[in-house]
Amino acid sequence: MTATYTFDVFTSLDGFGTAIANWSGYWGKQGPELLEHRLAVYDEEQRMVFGANTYRTFTQLLASSTEDSEVRDPWVTRMTNLPATVVSTTLDGPLDWPDATLVKGDAVDVVARLKEESDVPLRSHGSLSMNRALMAAGLVDRVQVTLFPVITGQTGSDPIFAGAADFDLELLESRILDGRTHELVYRPTLHG
Protein backbone atom coordinates (compact mmCIF):
# COMPACT_ATOMS: atom_id res chain seq x y z
CA MET A 1 0.00 0.00 0.00
CA THR A 2 1.25 3.46 -0.84
CA ALA A 3 1.20 6.10 1.91
CA THR A 4 -0.77 9.30 1.26
CA TYR A 5 1.37 12.45 0.93
CA THR A 6 -0.13 15.83 1.91
CA PHE A 7 1.44 19.18 1.01
CA ASP A 8 0.17 21.44 3.82
CA VAL A 9 0.66 25.17 3.29
CA PHE A 10 -0.47 28.54 4.65
CA THR A 11 -1.17 31.32 2.16
CA SER A 12 -2.40 34.87 1.80
CA LEU A 13 -5.19 35.47 -0.74
CA ASP A 14 -2.58 36.59 -3.26
CA GLY A 15 -0.60 33.38 -2.95
CA PHE A 16 2.31 34.18 -0.65
CA GLY A 17 3.50 31.76 2.02
CA THR A 18 5.02 34.47 4.21
CA ALA A 19 5.36 38.22 4.42
CA ILE A 20 8.08 40.55 5.50
CA ALA A 21 7.50 43.54 7.80
CA ASN A 22 5.21 43.20 10.81
CA TRP A 23 3.14 40.14 9.80
CA SER A 24 3.17 36.97 11.88
CA GLY A 25 3.13 33.40 10.59
CA TYR A 26 -0.66 33.50 10.67
CA TRP A 27 -0.82 37.11 9.49
CA GLY A 28 -2.38 37.85 12.91
CA LYS A 29 -5.55 35.96 11.96
CA GLN A 30 -5.28 32.82 14.07
CA GLY A 31 -8.26 32.03 16.23
CA PRO A 32 -9.24 29.22 18.59
CA GLU A 33 -10.95 27.11 15.90
CA LEU A 34 -7.92 27.25 13.63
CA LEU A 35 -5.53 26.34 16.44
CA GLU A 36 -7.75 23.47 17.68
CA HIS A 37 -8.16 22.14 14.15
CA ARG A 38 -4.41 22.28 13.48
CA LEU A 39 -3.75 20.37 16.71
CA ALA A 40 -6.27 17.69 15.70
CA VAL A 41 -4.64 17.35 12.25
CA TYR A 42 -1.20 16.97 13.80
CA ASP A 43 -2.44 14.67 16.55
CA GLU A 44 -2.81 11.89 13.98
CA GLU A 45 0.10 9.52 13.46
CA GLN A 46 2.10 10.62 10.45
CA ARG A 47 5.64 11.31 9.25
CA MET A 48 6.73 14.84 8.45
CA VAL A 49 8.85 15.52 5.36
CA PHE A 50 10.90 18.71 5.09
CA GLY A 51 13.36 20.18 2.66
CA ALA A 52 16.57 21.68 4.02
CA ASN A 53 15.42 25.33 3.90
CA THR A 54 12.19 24.69 5.79
CA TYR A 55 14.00 22.54 8.34
CA ARG A 56 16.54 25.36 8.90
CA THR A 57 13.75 27.95 9.21
CA PHE A 58 11.80 25.86 11.74
CA THR A 59 14.84 25.12 13.90
CA GLN A 60 15.91 28.78 13.88
CA LEU A 61 12.40 29.96 14.79
CA LEU A 62 12.10 27.41 17.56
CA ALA A 63 15.55 28.25 18.96
CA SER A 64 14.77 31.97 19.12
CA SER A 65 11.18 31.66 20.41
CA THR A 66 9.78 31.85 23.92
CA GLU A 67 7.15 29.56 25.45
CA ASP A 68 4.51 32.27 24.82
CA SER A 69 5.39 32.65 21.14
CA GLU A 70 3.04 31.38 18.40
CA VAL A 71 6.01 29.32 17.24
CA ARG A 72 5.27 27.22 20.33
CA ASP A 73 1.55 26.76 19.63
CA PRO A 74 0.49 23.22 20.64
CA TRP A 75 0.14 21.99 17.05
CA VAL A 76 3.67 23.18 16.22
CA THR A 77 5.02 21.45 19.32
CA ARG A 78 3.19 18.29 18.26
CA MET A 79 4.62 18.60 14.74
CA THR A 80 8.16 18.83 16.08
CA ASN A 81 7.62 15.62 18.04
CA LEU A 82 6.41 13.61 15.07
CA PRO A 83 8.94 11.47 13.22
CA ALA A 84 10.44 13.48 10.37
CA THR A 85 12.49 12.95 7.27
CA VAL A 86 14.63 15.89 6.17
CA VAL A 87 15.62 15.66 2.51
CA SER A 88 18.81 17.53 1.68
CA THR A 89 21.95 17.51 -0.37
CA THR A 90 23.52 20.26 1.77
CA LEU A 91 22.81 19.44 5.44
CA ASP A 92 24.98 17.26 7.63
CA GLY A 93 23.81 15.49 10.79
CA PRO A 94 23.07 15.30 13.53
CA LEU A 95 19.80 17.20 13.19
CA ASP A 96 18.37 19.39 15.93
CA TRP A 97 14.92 17.73 15.83
CA PRO A 98 13.70 15.08 18.31
CA ASP A 99 12.97 12.24 15.85
CA ALA A 100 14.41 13.32 12.50
CA THR A 101 16.28 11.35 9.91
CA LEU A 102 18.46 13.10 7.34
CA VAL A 103 18.23 11.55 3.89
CA LYS A 104 20.65 12.75 1.23
CA GLY A 105 19.41 12.76 -2.31
CA ASP A 106 16.77 14.00 -4.70
CA ALA A 107 13.40 14.66 -3.04
CA VAL A 108 11.46 12.92 -5.82
CA ASP A 109 13.43 9.69 -5.31
CA VAL A 110 13.35 9.93 -1.51
CA VAL A 111 9.60 10.62 -1.28
CA ALA A 112 8.73 7.95 -3.86
CA ARG A 113 10.58 5.45 -1.67
CA LEU A 114 8.97 6.81 1.54
CA LYS A 115 5.49 6.48 0.02
CA GLU A 116 6.17 2.81 -0.69
CA GLU A 117 7.75 2.03 2.69
CA SER A 118 5.78 4.16 5.19
CA ASP A 119 3.06 2.62 7.35
CA VAL A 120 1.69 6.09 8.18
CA PRO A 121 0.63 9.06 6.04
CA LEU A 122 3.28 11.60 5.03
CA ARG A 123 2.85 15.37 5.47
CA SER A 124 4.96 18.37 4.63
CA HIS A 125 4.25 21.84 6.02
CA GLY A 126 6.00 24.40 3.84
CA SER A 127 9.01 23.20 1.81
CA LEU A 128 7.68 25.03 -1.24
CA SER A 129 10.24 24.22 -3.93
CA MET A 130 10.47 20.60 -2.82
CA ASN A 131 6.69 20.20 -2.92
CA ARG A 132 6.39 21.85 -6.33
CA ALA A 133 8.84 19.23 -7.65
CA LEU A 134 6.91 16.44 -5.90
CA MET A 135 3.63 17.68 -7.40
CA ALA A 136 5.19 17.71 -10.89
CA ALA A 137 6.33 14.12 -10.31
CA GLY A 138 2.80 13.07 -9.30
CA LEU A 139 3.77 12.25 -5.71
CA VAL A 140 1.46 14.70 -3.89
CA ASP A 141 -1.94 13.16 -3.14
CA ARG A 142 -3.44 16.11 -1.30
CA VAL A 143 -2.76 19.84 -1.22
CA GLN A 144 -4.09 21.32 2.03
CA VAL A 145 -4.25 25.10 1.65
CA THR A 146 -5.07 27.27 4.65
CA LEU A 147 -6.10 30.62 3.16
CA PHE A 148 -5.80 33.59 5.47
CA PRO A 149 -7.93 36.70 4.84
CA VAL A 150 -5.10 39.05 3.86
CA ILE A 151 -3.50 40.46 0.73
CA THR A 152 0.25 40.97 1.01
CA GLY A 153 0.86 42.69 -2.32
CA GLN A 154 3.60 44.92 -0.90
CA THR A 155 5.13 42.61 1.69
CA GLY A 156 4.42 39.08 0.45
CA SER A 157 7.33 36.71 0.03
CA ASP A 158 7.68 33.05 -0.91
CA PRO A 159 5.07 32.73 -3.67
CA ILE A 160 3.70 29.25 -3.14
CA PHE A 161 3.15 28.09 -6.69
CA ALA A 162 5.59 30.32 -8.61
CA GLY A 163 7.23 28.20 -11.27
CA ALA A 164 4.94 25.21 -10.62
CA ALA A 165 3.49 23.10 -13.39
CA ASP A 166 -0.19 23.48 -14.33
CA PHE A 167 -2.62 21.39 -12.28
CA ASP A 168 -6.29 20.61 -12.18
CA LEU A 169 -7.61 20.45 -8.60
CA GLU A 170 -10.42 18.30 -7.29
CA LEU A 171 -11.88 19.74 -4.09
CA LEU A 172 -12.01 17.01 -1.42
CA GLU A 173 -12.77 19.06 1.71
CA SER A 174 -13.42 22.64 2.72
CA ARG A 175 -14.08 24.38 6.00
CA ILE A 176 -14.17 27.88 7.43
CA LEU A 177 -12.36 28.39 10.72
CA ASP A 178 -13.08 31.27 13.08
CA GLY A 179 -15.50 32.69 10.50
CA ARG A 180 -12.68 34.00 8.28
CA THR A 181 -9.94 31.48 7.46
CA HIS A 182 -10.58 28.90 4.76
CA GLU A 183 -9.04 25.46 4.62
CA LEU A 184 -9.26 23.78 1.23
CA VAL A 185 -8.04 20.26 0.54
CA TYR A 186 -7.51 19.29 -3.10
CA ARG A 187 -6.35 16.30 -5.12
CA PRO A 188 -3.93 17.66 -7.75
CA THR A 189 -3.48 16.17 -11.21
CA LEU A 190 -1.17 17.51 -13.88
CA HIS A 191 -3.08 19.48 -16.48
CA GLY A 192 -2.52 18.41 -19.95
Secondary structure as GFF3:
##gff-version 3
##sequence-region A 1 192
A	DSSP	beta_strand	5	12	.	.	.	ID=ss1
A	DSSP	beta_strand	16	19	.	.	.	ID=ss2
A	DSSP	alpha_helix	32	43	.	.	.	ID=ss3
A	DSSP	beta_strand	47	51	.	.	.	ID=ss4
A	DSSP	alpha_helix	52	64	.	.	.	ID=ss5
A	DSSP	three_ten_helix	70	72	.	.	.	ID=ss6
A	DSSP	alpha_helix	74	80	.	.	.	ID=ss7
A	DSSP	beta_strand	84	88	.	.	.	ID=ss8
A	DSSP	beta_strand	100	104	.	.	.	ID=ss9
A	DSSP	alpha_helix	107	117	.	.	.	ID=ss10
A	DSSP	beta_strand	122	125	.	.	.	ID=ss11
A	DSSP	alpha_helix	128	136	.	.	.	ID=ss12
A	DSSP	beta_strand	142	148	.	.	.	ID=ss13
A	DSSP	beta_strand	156	159	.	.	.	ID=ss14
A	DSSP	beta_strand	167	177	.	.	.	ID=ss15
A	DSSP	beta_strand	181	190	.	.	.	ID=ss16
###
